[in-house]
Amino acid sequence: MTKNTIEKALQKKKESGFDTKNQGSDKTSTLKGQVHAQETDQTIAKSNETFSAETRSGKSSLPEYKIDSAKLEKKGHVSVTGERTQINEEYREIKRKLLSNAFGPISKTLHNPNIIMVSSGRPSEGKTFTATNLALSIAAEQDKTVLLVDADVLRPNVLKTLGLERRKGLMEYLTGEVDNIADVLYPTSIEKLKIIPAGKTHHLSTELLASQKMHETVDEFANRYPDRIVIFDTPPLIGITESAILTNFAGQAVVVVEEGRAKLSDVRLAVQRLNPDMAIGFVVNKSVHKDTDGSGYYGYYYAEREK
């Protein structure tokens, strides 16, 4: 009986010691959990800082791009004042369909519906002219903002088209030369328009655009602001690897086709290189219309791909 009592006492003490060790282990786990939580909070905070330059007081700390709207209008661009010019009306019609896809019922069936890539089958069909005019037209909306990204890192042309000076851009961010994407996200003199230049060329541009960093950045673009359209001016689709990568990020594609120059085989090949789940539309550039007086003018037709 005494032996059993002693054994029970020893067992109880042993169990008590085991619990104490476990308690120490639990405390250690708790401390580790707290440290992990702090590290996670710091990671989230760092992620939130990505756009700090843009969101602080609603204004960017970066130098503003001064866009000469009057000069652009003289060159045939969309007027941000919303005048009833032919090109304004044509781009109004184009953007309405894109905005409907981005924010209407069909948006639920698309991945990143507010991310629009503008491309062409071959070079020099007018894709940059179309991308910049779409951005200008959307910037005139009362309840929408637009971010124009020059993702044609091989032959960047957005800044030249808008008459702006070169600055650091997307490539500098992806290579780590600048820490945050906000460091290359420039405000413009048009309140609702922001621009990210392509930046300098890089021999690993394909790999950089395909990186997880780029993927996370595009997701941030797509989800951070519910009223924002993001337009990517991308390289031509045929024969350029970078464009094939960018098709995986966008929910919509606008393929620019120059009337009288683009071959039907090129158009088909360009579409084959796009993500089949995208909403795909076509802008027929430099299409000659005939007025009732017989005079002609250049115009832009937009049509969506038939399912």
C-alpha positions in Angstrom: 0.0 0.0 0.0 2.8 2.4 1.0 4.7 1.4 -2.2 1.7 2.1 -4.3 1.3 5.5 -2.6 5.0 6.4 -3.2 4.8 5.3 -6.8 1.7 7.4 -7.2 3.4 10.4 -5.6 6.5 9.9 -7.9 4.3 9.5 -10.9 2.4 12.7 -10.0 5.6 14.6 -9.5 6.9 13.3 -12.9 3.7 14.3 -14.5 3.9 17.7 -12.8 7.5 18.2 -14.1 6.3 17.1 -17.6 3.6 19.7 -17.5 6.1 22.3 -16.5 8.3 21.5 -19.4 5.3 21.6 -21.7 4.3 25.0 -20.2 7.8 26.2 -21.0 7.5 24.8 -24.5 4.1 26.5 -24.9 5.6 29.8 -23.7 8.3 29.4 -26.3 5.8 28.6 -29.0 3.8 31.6 -28.0 6.8 33.8 -28.2 7.7 32.4 -31.5 4.2 32.9 -32.7 4.3 36.5 -31.5 7.6 37.1 -33.3 6.1 35.4 -36.5 3.0 37.6 -36.2 5.2 40.7 -35.9 7.2 39.6 -38.9 4.0 39.1 -40.8 2.7 42.5 -39.8 6.0 44.0 -40.9 5.6 42.3 -44.3 2.1 43.5 -44.7 3.2 47.0 -43.7 6.0 46.9 -46.2 3.5 45.8 -48.9 1.2 48.6 -48.0 4.2 51.0 -48.3 4.6 50.0 -51.9 2.1 52.6 -52.9 2.8 55.1 -50.1 4.1 57.7 -52.5 0.8 57.6 -54.4 -1.6 57.5 -51.5 0.0 59.9 -49.0 -2.5 62.8 -48.7 -3.9 61.6 -52.0 -0.9 63.0 -53.9 2.4 61.6 -55.2 5.7 63.0 -54.0 7.2 62.4 -57.5 7.6 65.2 -60.1 4.5 65.6 -62.2 4.5 64.9 -65.9 3.3 68.1 -67.7 1.1 67.0 -70.6 0.6 69.6 -73.3 -3.0 68.7 -74.2 -3.4 71.4 -76.8 -0.3 70.2 -78.7 -1.6 66.6 -78.6 -5.0 67.7 -79.9 -3.3 69.4 -82.9 -1.5 66.1 -83.6 -4.9 64.3 -83.7 -5.1 63.0 -80.1 -8.2 62.8 -78.0 -9.2 66.1 -76.3 -9.4 65.8 -72.5 -11.9 68.7 -72.6 -14.5 66.3 -74.1 -15.2 68.3 -77.3 -17.3 66.7 -80.0 -14.5 65.9 -82.4 -14.5 62.8 -84.6 -11.7 61.1 -82.7 -13.2 61.9 -79.3 -16.5 60.3 -80.4 -14.7 57.2 -81.8 -12.7 56.6 -78.6 -15.8 57.3 -76.5 -17.5 54.3 -78.3 -14.4 52.1 -77.8 -13.9 52.9 -74.1 -17.6 52.3 -73.3 -17.3 48.7 -74.3 -14.0 48.3 -72.4 -15.5 49.9 -69.2 -18.6 47.7 -69.5 -16.4 44.7 -69.6 -14.3 46.0 -66.7 -17.1 46.9 -64.3 -20.3 45.4 -65.8 -21.8 41.9 -65.4 -19.2 40.3 -67.7 -16.4 41.4 -65.3 -17.3 38.5 -63.0 -16.2 36.1 -65.7 -12.9 37.7 -66.4 -9.6 37.6 -64.5 -8.4 41.2 -63.8 -11.1 42.7 -66.1 -9.8 46.2 -65.4 -6.3 45.4 -66.8 -6.3 46.1 -70.5 -3.4 45.2 -72.8 -3.2 47.1 -76.1 -1.1 45.4 -78.8 -0.9 44.7 -82.5 0.2 41.8 -84.7 3.2 43.7 -86.2 5.0 46.9 -85.4 3.9 50.3 -86.5 0.1 49.6 -86.7 -0.8 52.3 -84.2 -1.0 50.4 -80.9 0.8 53.2 -78.8 -1.4 55.9 -80.4 -4.4 53.8 -79.4 -3.2 53.1 -75.9 -2.5 56.7 -75.2 -5.8 57.9 -76.6 -7.7 55.3 -74.6 -6.0 56.6 -71.5 -6.8 60.2 -72.3 -10.4 59.3 -73.0 -10.9 57.3 -69.8 -9.2 60.1 -67.8 -12.1 62.3 -68.8 -14.5 60.0 -67.0 -16.1 61.5 -63.8 -15.7 58.4 -61.7 -12.8 56.5 -63.1 -9.0 56.8 -62.9 -6.5 55.4 -65.4 -2.9 54.2 -65.1 -1.0 53.9 -68.4 2.0 51.5 -68.2 4.5 51.3 -71.0 5.2 47.6 -71.1 6.8 47.7 -74.5 10.2 47.4 -72.9 11.9 46.6 -76.2 10.7 49.7 -78.1 9.0 52.0 -75.6 7.1 54.8 -77.2 4.5 56.1 -74.7 6.6 59.0 -73.5 7.6 60.0 -77.0 4.0 59.9 -78.2 2.9 62.2 -75.3 5.9 64.5 -75.7 7.3 63.6 -72.3 10.9 63.2 -71.0 12.4 59.8 -70.2 12.5 58.7 -66.5 13.1 55.6 -64.6 10.3 53.1 -64.9 9.1 49.5 -64.9 12.4 47.9 -65.6 14.2 49.8 -62.8 11.5 48.5 -60.4 11.7 44.9 -61.6 15.6 44.9 -61.4 15.5 46.4 -57.9 17.2 49.6 -58.8 14.2 51.3 -57.2 12.5 49.8 -54.1 8.8 50.4 -54.8 6.6 50.6 -57.8 5.4 53.9 -56.4 8.9 55.3 -57.1 8.1 55.1 -60.9 4.4 55.8 -60.8 4.2 59.4 -62.0 1.3 61.8 -61.6 0.4 64.0 -64.6 -1.1 67.4 -65.2 -4.3 65.4 -66.1 -5.7 64.7 -62.6 -7.0 61.2 -63.2 -4.1 59.9 -65.4 -0.9 58.4 -64.0 2.0 56.9 -66.0 4.6 54.2 -65.5 7.4 54.5 -68.1 9.1 51.4 -69.5 12.5 52.5 -68.2 15.8 51.3 -69.5 16.1 48.2 -71.7 17.4 45.0 -70.1 18.7 41.8 -71.6 16.5 39.8 -69.2 13.3 41.7 -69.9 11.3 38.4 -70.6 12.3 36.9 -67.3 11.7 40.1 -65.4 8.2 40.4 -66.8 7.5 36.8 -66.0 8.7 37.1 -62.4 6.6 36.7 -59.3 7.4 40.4 -58.5 5.6 41.5 -61.7 2.7 39.1 -61.1 2.2 40.5 -57.6 2.5 44.1 -58.9 -0.2 43.5 -61.5 -2.5 41.9 -58.9 -2.0 45.0 -56.8 -2.9 47.2 -59.7 -6.0 45.1 -60.4 -7.4 45.0 -56.8 -6.2 48.1 -54.9 -8.4 50.7 -56.5 -12.0 49.7 -57.5 -12.3 52.7 -59.9 -9.1 52.2 -61.8 -8.4 51.1 -65.3 -4.9 50.0 -66.1 -3.7 50.1 -69.7 -0.6 48.2 -70.7 1.0 49.2 -74.0 2.7 45.9 -74.9 5.0 44.8 -77.7 3.5 43.4 -80.9 2.1 39.9 -80.4 3.9 38.1 -83.3 7.4 37.0 -82.6 7.8 38.7 -79.3 8.0 36.6 -76.1 7.2 39.5 -73.7 3.7 40.0 -75.1 2.8 36.3 -74.6 3.8 36.7 -70.9 1.7 39.8 -70.5 -1.4 38.1 -71.9 -1.6 36.1 -68.7 -2.0 39.3 -66.6 -4.7 41.1 -68.4 -8.5 40.5 -68.5 -9.0 42.3 -71.8 -7.0 42.8 -75.0 -7.3 45.4 -77.7 -5.6 44.3 -80.9 -4.9 47.2 -83.2 -5.1 46.4 -86.9 -4.0 48.8 -89.7 -6.5 48.7 -92.5 -5.0 47.9 -95.8 -1.7 46.7 -94.3 -2.5 43.9 -91.8 -2.8 40.5 -93.2 -5.7 38.3 -92.1 -3.2 35.5 -91.3 -1.4 37.9 -89.0 -4.6 38.8 -87.2 -5.4 35.2 -86.6 -1.9 34.5 -85.4 -2.0 37.4 -83.0 -5.3 36.2 -81.5 -3.8 32.7 -81.1 -1.1 34.2 -78.9 -3.7 35.7 -76.6 -5.2 34.1 -73.5 -8.5 32.5 -74.8 -10.3 33.5 -71.6 -9.7 37.2 -72.2 -12.3 39.6 -73.7 -10.7 40.5 -77.0 -11.6 43.4 -79.2 -10.1 44.9 -82.4 -9.5 48.5 -83.4 -9.2 49.0 -87.1 -6.8 51.9 -87.4 -6.5 54.4 -90.3 -9.8 53.2 -91.7 -10.9 55.5 -94.5 -14.5 56.6 -94.1 -16.5 58.4 -96.8 -18.6 61.4 -95.9 -21.7 62.4 -97.9 -19.6 64.9 -99.8 -17.2 62.2 -100.9 -14.3 63.3 -98.8 -12.5 60.8 -96.7 -11.0 60.8 -93.2 -9.2 58.4 -90.9 -11.2 56.7 -88.2 -11.2 53.9 -85.7 -13.6 51.0 -85.6 -13.9 48.7 -82.6 -15.3 45.2 -82.6 -15.3 42.4 -80.2 -14.3 38.8 -81.1 -17.2 36.6 -81.9 -17.4 33.6 -79.7 
